[in-house]
Amino acid sequence: MEKSKKPKTKVYASCEHDYVSYKDLHRLCSKQHTYIKNQDKVLNVLKDRLREYHEKHSDCLEKNQELLQAHHEITRAYNGLHEMGKFAEELGIDIKQHNDRLPENNKDYKFEQEHKLLESGRVQHIYKIKKDKEKTND
């Protein structure tokens, strides 16, 4: 059987009144001072790292906000076109047959679309077809 090891304790010199000597107090204070200085260095390194992470995080938040707005725009555009397609099918228009006639496929016309979210929560879809002057002059 192994003997259990007792933790090593330092014995400090004390006077007849059981007070620790000044020499030992000075040594203890010196060790504490050294420990505190090292902890300050570690805290400064961590503070710099935290500042760096905060800057990166705030940059990511801005980029995520931009991506979210772009996603909403794309979704609104798709929903608007989808609704137009359903409406055309309800009117009996064969969309696939007329696909080549679409403004975005026609070289003489410029097709633009805009989708706005109104304060009421509804989405306003605006489609514009313009004759492209540059391409018709060629």
N, C-alpha and C positions, 0 to 999 in steps of 0.2 A: 504494500500500500504506500501510496505517495503521501508525503506530508503536505498539508495545505499551506500554500504560501501566504504569508501575511503581507499586506501592503507595507512598503517601506515608508516610514515616517521620519521626518527630520527632527532631531532633538535640538532645541534651541537653548542656549545658555540663559539662565535667569539668575537673578540675585536672590538674596535670602528672603525677599518679600514676594517672590514668585512673579516678578516683572521681567519681560523680555529685555535683553540688553540692547543698547543703542546700536551696536554693531550689527546685530541680527535684524533690527528694525530697518536700518539703512539698507541692508542687503535685500530684504523683502520689498521695500519701496523701489529699489533699483530694478528688481525683476518685474514689478508691476508696471513701472514706467516703460520699460522695454516692451512689455506685452501690449500696452496701450498704444505705443507708437506703431507697432506692427499692425495692430487692428485698424488704426487710422489709415495706414497705407492700403490695406485690403479694402476698406470702405471707400477710399477715393477711387480705386480701380473699379469697384462695383458701381459707384456713382457714375463714372464715365461710361461704362458699359450700358447702364440703364438709360442714360441720356441718348446714346447711340441707338438703342433699341426703340426708344420713344420716337426719335426722328424717322426711323424706318417705318414704324407702325403708322405714324400719321400720314406718311407718304402713301402707304398701302391703302389707308382709308380713303384718301382722295382718289386713287386709281380705281378702287372698288366702286366708288360713287359714280365715276365716269362710265365704268362698264355697266353698271346697273341702269343708268340713263340710256345708254346705247341699246341695251337689251329691251327696255321698254319701247323704244322707238321702233325696233325691228318687229317686236310682237304686235304693236299697233298697226304697222304697215301690213303685216301678214294678215291680221284679223280683218282689216279693211278690204284687202284684195279678196280674201275668202268670202266675205259678205257680198262683195260685188259679183263674184262668181256664182254664188248661190242664187242671187237675185236674177242674174242672166239666165241660169238654167230654169228658174221658175217662169221666165218669160218665153222659154222655148228656144233659146239661142244655144247652139252647139259651140262651146268654147274651143274645143280642139280643132274644129274645122276652121275657125277664124284666127287661130294662133299666129299665123304669119302676118296677119293684118294689124296686129297689136302695135300701138305707137312705139313701144320700145324695140320692136323688131323692124320697124319701118325706118329706113335711113333718111327720109326726107322730113321726119317729124321728131321733135324733142318731147319726151315724156317726163313729167315731174310729178312727184307726189309729196304730200305733206300731211302729217298727222299731229293734231294738237289735243292735249288733255285739257278739257274745260274745267272750270271751277265746280261745275255741277257733278263732275265725275264721268261725264260722257266724253267720248272721243270724236273729234271732228276730222273727217277725212277730206282732203282737197286734192283733186287730180287735175293736172293741167297738160294740155297738148298744144304745142306751139310748132309752127312750121319753122324748120331750121333754115335760116337764110344762107348760112355758109355752105351747107351741103347742096342746096338747090341751085346755086350759082355755078357749081362745078360742071 
